Structure formats: C-alpha cells, structure tokens
Amino acid sequence: MVKISSEPIDPSKVYDLIAKCGAGSIVFHYAVVKPMAGVGGTTFYIDYASSDDTEAELDGIADALKTDYIVEDILLIRRTGRLVLGDIISLVAASSTNSQDALEACRQGINLLKKMKSIVKNESRN
C-alpha cells in the first residue's frame, strides 16, 4: 500500500495497514524533521509538495521492493505540507517471513524515498 497524506502519520494506526498474516518480522522506519544546523541557520520547518506523479513513483518503489526481497507487504506513506521539527515525514514498513528481507527491504525503501523526484522540499531556517 502507498499513501500520500497532508495529515500527520499516526504510529499507533499504521500497524493495522500492513499485511502480516504470514509475517515473522515487521520493520517500521519513520523519517522525522530534524534541526539541521548549516548555512542560513537551523531548520525551522520544511514544506513538502508533490506532483501528479508521486503516487506512481511510490507504487514503483513498492513494486521494486516486492521484486527484490521476499516480503509479504510493503507500506509507504509520504507526507506533504508544512512539517515542523519532530513531525514524521515518511514511513517505510516491510513485513516478511524473515527478518533479513524485512530489514533490507526497509533499508532500500528509505534510500529510494530519499531520491524521489516527484517530491519538492523547501526548507526554512531561522
């Protein structure tokens, strides 16, 4: 399942969104807005916008992970809108019969979400 949301990601609800009937391992990774200091100050908030291609790009990532790893399910959620420090930006989750495939699928999913071309990031620093 893939989802693009302007609403906050609720960790207490996402467990029910991933298929787990045959899974012996489920891995969740939440990316959060962090206070990166750098040129121009420290991160205050980040605006994320998506194009019409975002859902298709997320579907492609999920399909690639299902092809490359032994997984029961992949769950990808990507936030849009203004996010402040500590807000969850995205979720990558993988369920599998074994922990190695769940961990590796999640790790690869994280890397692929970072490279998404259909998400535009505009960071504001103070």
TORSE-504912 format. One record per residue: residue in three letters; x, y, z of N, C-alpha, C in turn; residue number from 1. Coordinates in nm, 3 decimals. Layout:
N
ATOM resn      nx      ny      nz     cax     cay     caz      cx      cy      cz resi
ATOM  ALA       X       Y       Z       X       Y       Z       X       Y       Z  NUM
...
! end
This chain:
126
ATOM resn      nx      ny      nz     cax     cay     caz      cx      cy      cz resi
ATOM  MET   0.085  -0.117   0.000   0.000   0.000   0.000   0.089   0.124   0.000    1
ATOM  VAL   0.049   0.223  -0.076   0.117   0.352  -0.075   0.014   0.460  -0.046    2
ATOM  LYS   0.061   0.565   0.018  -0.030   0.672   0.056   0.046   0.804   0.061    3
ATOM  ILE  -0.018   0.909   0.010   0.032   1.046   0.020  -0.067   1.119   0.109    4
ATOM  SER  -0.017   1.188   0.211  -0.109   1.247   0.307  -0.061   1.384   0.353    5
ATOM  SER  -0.155   1.475   0.364  -0.125   1.605   0.425  -0.153   1.599   0.576    6
ATOM  GLU  -0.210   1.487   0.620  -0.239   1.467   0.763  -0.121   1.396   0.831    7
ATOM  PRO  -0.102   1.421   0.960   0.007   1.354   1.033  -0.004   1.202   1.026    8
ATOM  ILE   0.111   1.137   1.028   0.118   0.992   1.031   0.109   0.950   1.177    9
ATOM  ASP   0.010   0.867   1.210  -0.013   0.822   1.347   0.048   0.683   1.364   10
ATOM  PRO   0.162   0.674   1.435   0.227   0.544   1.451   0.137   0.437   1.513   11
ATOM  SER   0.041   0.476   1.595  -0.046   0.377   1.660  -0.146   0.315   1.563   12
ATOM  LYS  -0.163   0.374   1.444  -0.260   0.323   1.348  -0.199   0.251   1.229   13
ATOM  VAL  -0.070   0.272   1.201  -0.011   0.216   1.079   0.012   0.066   1.086   14
ATOM  TYR   0.025   0.011   1.205   0.046  -0.133   1.217  -0.067  -0.210   1.152   15
ATOM  ASP  -0.187  -0.158   1.161  -0.303  -0.226   1.103  -0.310  -0.212   0.950   16
ATOM  LEU  -0.225  -0.128   0.892  -0.229  -0.105   0.747  -0.140  -0.202   0.668   17
ATOM  ILE  -0.052  -0.273   0.737   0.040  -0.361   0.665  -0.002  -0.507   0.683   18
ATOM  ALA   0.001  -0.583   0.573  -0.034  -0.725   0.578   0.071  -0.799   0.659   19
ATOM  LYS   0.024  -0.884   0.748   0.116  -0.953   0.836   0.076  -1.096   0.871   20
ATOM  CYS  -0.020  -1.150   0.801  -0.072  -1.283   0.831   0.040  -1.388   0.833   21
ATOM  GLY   0.129  -1.385   0.734   0.237  -1.483   0.727   0.371  -1.428   0.768   22
ATOM  ALA   0.372  -1.307   0.822   0.499  -1.241   0.856   0.552  -1.287   0.990   23
ATOM  GLY   0.683  -1.308   0.995   0.751  -1.334   1.120   0.829  -1.211   1.163   24
ATOM  SER   0.836  -1.111   1.073   0.910  -0.989   1.102   0.843  -0.872   1.033   25
ATOM  ILE   0.826  -0.763   1.107   0.774  -0.639   1.050   0.865  -0.526   1.096   26
ATOM  VAL   0.915  -0.450   1.000   1.007  -0.341   1.030   0.943  -0.209   0.988   27
ATOM  PHE   0.948  -0.111   1.077   0.896   0.024   1.051   1.009   0.124   1.062   28
ATOM  HIS   1.013   0.219   0.971   1.107   0.330   0.981   1.032   0.460   0.958   29
ATOM  TYR   1.045   0.550   1.054   0.985   0.683   1.044   1.096   0.784   1.023   30
ATOM  ALA   1.087   0.862   0.917   1.179   0.974   0.897   1.113   1.097   0.959   31
ATOM  VAL   1.189   1.173   1.036   1.134   1.290   1.105   1.214   1.415   1.070   32
ATOM  VAL   1.150   1.529   1.083   1.217   1.658   1.062   1.313   1.680   1.177   33
ATOM  LYS   1.440   1.702   1.143   1.542   1.723   1.246   1.599   1.863   1.235   34
ATOM  PRO   1.653   1.915   1.344   1.706   2.052   1.345   1.847   2.058   1.288   35
ATOM  MET   1.858   2.050   1.156   1.990   2.054   1.093   2.044   2.195   1.092   36
ATOM  ALA   2.159   2.214   1.153   2.225   2.344   1.150   2.313   2.350   1.027   37
ATOM  GLY   2.318   2.465   0.967   2.401   2.481   0.848   2.399   2.624   0.802   38
ATOM  VAL   2.442   2.646   0.681   2.442   2.779   0.623   2.300   2.833   0.624   39
ATOM  GLY   2.281   2.948   0.681   2.149   3.009   0.685   2.072   2.980   0.813   40
ATOM  GLY   2.135   2.910   0.910   2.069   2.886   1.037   2.027   2.743   1.057   41
ATOM  THR   1.937   2.722   1.152   1.886   2.589   1.188   1.747   2.571   1.128   42
ATOM  THR   1.718   2.449   1.087   1.587   2.418   1.029   1.475   2.461   1.122   43
ATOM  PHE   1.379   2.535   1.068   1.262   2.580   1.142   1.140   2.497   1.100   44
ATOM  TYR   1.122   2.481   0.969   1.019   2.394   0.915   1.057   2.359   0.772   45
ATOM  ILE   0.986   2.259   0.717   1.007   2.218   0.578   0.871   2.205   0.511   46
ATOM  ASP   0.859   2.264   0.393   0.740   2.247   0.311   0.768   2.139   0.208   47
ATOM  TYR   0.679   2.040   0.200   0.690   1.934   0.101   0.570   1.943   0.008   48
ATOM  ALA   0.598   1.940  -0.121   0.492   1.941  -0.222   0.512   1.820  -0.312   49
ATOM  SER   0.402   1.766  -0.363   0.412   1.651  -0.452   0.350   1.686  -0.587   50
ATOM  SER   0.402   1.620  -0.689   0.346   1.638  -0.823   0.244   1.528  -0.848   51
ATOM  ASP   0.185   1.530  -0.965   0.088   1.427  -1.002   0.149   1.288  -1.012   52
ATOM  ASP   0.281   1.282  -1.022   0.350   1.154  -1.040   0.389   1.086  -0.909   53
ATOM  THR   0.360   1.146  -0.794   0.407   1.093  -0.667   0.352   0.955  -0.637   54
ATOM  GLU   0.223   0.934  -0.656   0.167   0.802  -0.628   0.228   0.696  -0.719   55
ATOM  ALA   0.246   0.728  -0.845   0.307   0.633  -0.939   0.452   0.604  -0.898   56
ATOM  GLU   0.524   0.705  -0.853   0.662   0.684  -0.811   0.666   0.595  -0.685   57
ATOM  LEU   0.575   0.619  -0.591   0.567   0.534  -0.472   0.530   0.391  -0.509   58
ATOM  ASP   0.435   0.374  -0.601   0.398   0.240  -0.648   0.518   0.169  -0.709   59
ATOM  GLY   0.598   0.242  -0.786   0.718   0.184  -0.847   0.819   0.139  -0.744   60
ATOM  ILE   0.835   0.218  -0.637   0.926   0.180  -0.529   0.875   0.054  -0.461   61
ATOM  ALA   0.746   0.051  -0.429   0.688  -0.067  -0.363   0.703  -0.191  -0.451   62
ATOM  ASP   0.677  -0.178  -0.580   0.691  -0.291  -0.673   0.836  -0.341  -0.678   63
ATOM  ALA   0.931  -0.248  -0.681   1.073  -0.286  -0.685   1.112  -0.363  -0.559   64
ATOM  LEU   1.065  -0.316  -0.444   1.097  -0.385  -0.319   1.036  -0.524  -0.314   65
ATOM  LYS   0.915  -0.538  -0.367   0.849  -0.668  -0.370   0.919  -0.765  -0.465   66
ATOM  THR   0.984  -0.710  -0.567   1.058  -0.792  -0.662   1.192  -0.835  -0.605   67
ATOM  ASP   1.259  -0.744  -0.535   1.396  -0.768  -0.488   1.406  -0.845  -0.356   68
ATOM  TYR   1.298  -0.846  -0.278   1.303  -0.909  -0.146   1.183  -1.001  -0.126   69
ATOM  ILE   1.197  -1.096  -0.035   1.088  -1.184   0.000   1.006  -1.112   0.106   70
ATOM  VAL   0.898  -1.046   0.062   0.815  -0.970   0.154   0.669  -1.008   0.135   71
ATOM  GLU   0.596  -0.998   0.244   0.452  -1.018   0.237   0.385  -0.888   0.194   72
ATOM  ASP   0.438  -0.776   0.246   0.377  -0.647   0.214   0.479  -0.535   0.233   73
ATOM  ILE   0.452  -0.425   0.163   0.528  -0.301   0.176   0.428  -0.190   0.201   74
ATOM  LEU   0.458  -0.103   0.295   0.376   0.014   0.322   0.463   0.137   0.313   75
ATOM  LEU   0.424   0.231   0.225   0.495   0.357   0.208   0.397   0.471   0.227   76
ATOM  ILE   0.428   0.561   0.319   0.346   0.680   0.340   0.438   0.801   0.332   77
ATOM  ARG   0.394   0.900   0.256   0.473   1.021   0.234   0.387   1.141   0.269   78
ATOM  ARG   0.438   1.228   0.355   0.366   1.350   0.395   0.390   1.463   0.297   79
ATOM  THR   0.293   1.553   0.289   0.307   1.678   0.216   0.262   1.790   0.309   80
ATOM  GLY   0.294   1.912   0.271   0.256   2.027   0.351   0.371   2.075   0.436   81
ATOM  ARG   0.340   2.162   0.533   0.442   2.220   0.621   0.463   2.128   0.742   82
ATOM  LEU   0.587   2.084   0.759   0.623   1.998   0.871   0.726   2.070   0.958   83
ATOM  VAL   0.706   2.061   1.088   0.797   2.127   1.182   0.884   2.022   1.250   84
ATOM  LEU   0.979   2.068   1.329   1.072   1.978   1.397   0.996   1.868   1.471   85
ATOM  GLY   1.038   1.744   1.451   0.978   1.630   1.516   0.863   1.566   1.440   86
ATOM  ASP   0.807   1.635   1.341   0.700   1.576   1.261   0.753   1.459   1.178   87
ATOM  ILE   0.668   1.359   1.156   0.705   1.244   1.073   0.688   1.282   0.927   88
ATOM  ILE   0.796   1.267   0.851   0.798   1.300   0.708   0.745   1.182   0.626   89
ATOM  SER   0.792   1.063   0.661   0.755   0.945   0.582   0.765   0.820   0.666   90
ATOM  LEU   0.701   0.716   0.616   0.708   0.584   0.677   0.740   0.482   0.570   91
ATOM  VAL   0.834   0.396   0.601   0.863   0.278   0.519   0.844   0.159   0.611   92
ATOM  ALA   0.761   0.065   0.571   0.741  -0.057   0.650   0.745  -0.177   0.558   93
ATOM  ALA   0.801  -0.285   0.610   0.809  -0.410   0.534   0.774  -0.526   0.626   94
ATOM  SER   0.690  -0.617   0.577   0.661  -0.740   0.650   0.712  -0.857   0.567   95
ATOM  SER   0.771  -0.954   0.637   0.831  -1.069   0.569   0.829  -1.190   0.661   96
ATOM  THR   0.850  -1.306   0.601   0.862  -1.428   0.681   0.994  -1.430   0.756   97
ATOM  ASN   1.090  -1.348   0.713   1.220  -1.347   0.779   1.270  -1.205   0.802   98
ATOM  SER   1.349  -1.188   0.906   1.394  -1.054   0.945   1.492  -0.993   0.845   99
ATOM  GLN   1.576  -1.072   0.782   1.674  -1.016   0.689   1.607  -0.945   0.572  100
ATOM  ASP   1.508  -1.009   0.511   1.439  -0.944   0.399   1.358  -0.824   0.445  101
ATOM  ALA   1.295  -0.831   0.562   1.220  -0.717   0.613   1.313  -0.598   0.637  102
ATOM  LEU   1.428  -0.624   0.700   1.524  -0.517   0.728   1.581  -0.458   0.600  103
ATOM  GLU   1.622  -0.543   0.507   1.683  -0.494   0.383   1.582  -0.422   0.295  104
ATOM  ALA   1.460  -0.471   0.287   1.357  -0.403   0.208   1.329  -0.265   0.267  105
ATOM  CYS   1.323  -0.257   0.399   1.300  -0.128   0.464   1.418  -0.034   0.437  106
ATOM  ARG   1.539  -0.083   0.450   1.659  -0.001   0.426   1.661   0.052   0.282  107
ATOM  GLN   1.632  -0.036   0.187   1.630   0.006   0.046   1.515   0.104   0.021  108
ATOM  GLY   1.400   0.081   0.084   1.287   0.172   0.070   1.322   0.312   0.119  109
ATOM  ILE   1.393   0.320   0.231   1.438   0.450   0.283   1.524   0.521   0.180  110
ATOM  ASN   1.621   0.449   0.124   1.711   0.508   0.024   1.633   0.557  -0.098  111
ATOM  LEU   1.536   0.480  -0.142   1.460   0.519  -0.261   1.367   0.637  -0.234  112
ATOM  LEU   1.309   0.646  -0.114   1.224   0.761  -0.081   1.306   0.890  -0.079  113
ATOM  LYS   1.430   0.882  -0.034   1.517   1.000  -0.030   1.545   1.055  -0.170  114
ATOM  LYS   1.538   0.968  -0.271   1.571   1.007  -0.409   1.449   1.042  -0.493  115
ATOM  MET   1.331   1.047  -0.432   1.208   1.072  -0.509   1.217   1.205  -0.585  116
ATOM  LYS   1.183   1.200  -0.713   1.185   1.318  -0.798   1.053   1.395  -0.795  117
ATOM  SER   0.946   1.330  -0.752   0.814   1.394  -0.754   0.782   1.471  -0.626  118
ATOM  ILE   0.875   1.474  -0.532   0.858   1.549  -0.407   0.953   1.667  -0.409  119
ATOM  VAL   0.898   1.787  -0.385   0.979   1.909  -0.379   0.988   1.952  -0.233  120
ATOM  LYS   1.111   1.974  -0.187   1.138   2.012  -0.049   1.185   2.157  -0.045  121
ATOM  ASN   1.121   2.237   0.039   1.162   2.375   0.059   1.182   2.398   0.207  122
ATOM  GLU   1.308   2.410   0.248   1.343   2.418   0.389   1.356   2.564   0.433  123
ATOM  SER   1.299   2.596   0.549   1.309   2.729   0.606   1.397   2.722   0.730  124
ATOM  ARG   1.492   2.813   0.738   1.584   2.816   0.851   1.570   2.947   0.927  125
ATOM  ASN   1.599   2.941   1.055   1.596   3.064   1.135   1.729   3.091   1.197  126
! end
